Amino acid sequence: MSGKLAKAKNFKKSKPGTYLSIGTTLFGAVSVVKQAKKAKGEHDTLQLVDAIVSAAAIATGVALLIRELRRLSDDDVLAD
């Protein structure tokens, strides 16, 4: 594995990398909220359902990232 790729992979599994992933995932929620408001205003049921499914995916993604963050915290405690 190349040095840059290894660093990127290690960053992704670090606390700062996980926080960054949570932030970018939540940033996606802004567009989902806009999509839902637009769909509701236009009475577009299909777009509203799409926004709801996207919101569920974001919520699940954040929950998985928080679980990873807790695991990283537990690993830190065990390492001490």
C-alpha positions in Angstrom: 0.0 0.0 0.0 1.4 3.4 -0.9 2.2 5.9 1.9 -0.5 8.4 1.0 -3.2 5.7 0.8 -2.2 4.2 4.1 -2.3 7.7 5.8 -5.7 8.3 4.3 -7.0 5.0 5.5 -5.6 5.6 9.0 -7.1 9.1 9.1 -10.5 7.7 8.2 -10.4 5.3 11.2 -9.1 8.1 13.5 -11.2 10.3 15.8 -10.7 13.4 13.6 -11.5 11.5 10.5 -14.7 10.2 12.1 -15.7 13.6 13.2 -15.1 14.9 9.7 -17.2 12.1 8.3 -20.0 13.0 10.7 -19.8 16.6 9.7 -19.9 15.9 6.0 -22.8 13.5 6.4 -24.7 16.1 8.4 -23.9 18.7 5.7 -25.8 16.5 3.3 -28.8 16.8 5.5 -29.1 20.4 4.5 -29.8 19.5 0.9 -32.3 16.8 2.0 -34.2 19.4 4.1 -34.3 21.7 1.1 -35.5 18.9 -1.1 -38.3 18.0 1.4 -39.5 21.6 1.7 -39.5 22.0 -2.1 -41.4 18.6 -2.6 -43.9 19.6 0.1 -44.5 23.0 -1.5 -45.0 21.4 -4.9 -47.1 18.5 -3.5 -44.6 16.1 -5.1 -45.1 12.9 -3.2 -42.3 11.0 -5.0 -39.7 13.6 -4.2 -41.0 13.8 -0.6 -40.6 10.0 -0.3 -37.1 10.3 -1.8 -36.2 13.0 0.8 -37.5 10.8 3.6 -35.5 7.8 2.5 -32.4 10.0 2.1 -32.9 11.4 5.6 -33.1 7.8 7.0 -29.9 7.0 5.2 -28.2 10.0 6.7 -29.5 9.1 10.2 -28.2 5.6 9.8 -24.8 6.8 8.5 -24.4 9.1 11.5 -25.4 6.4 13.9 -22.8 4.1 12.4 -20.1 6.8 12.6 -21.0 7.6 16.3 -20.7 3.8 17.0 -17.3 3.9 15.4 -16.3 6.9 17.5 -17.3 5.1 20.7 -15.2 2.1 19.7 -12.3 4.4 19.1 -12.8 5.9 22.5 -13.0 2.5 24.1 -9.8 1.5 22.4 -8.1 4.6 23.8 -9.2 3.7 27.3 -8.0 0.1 26.9 -4.7 1.3 25.6 -4.0 3.4 28.7 
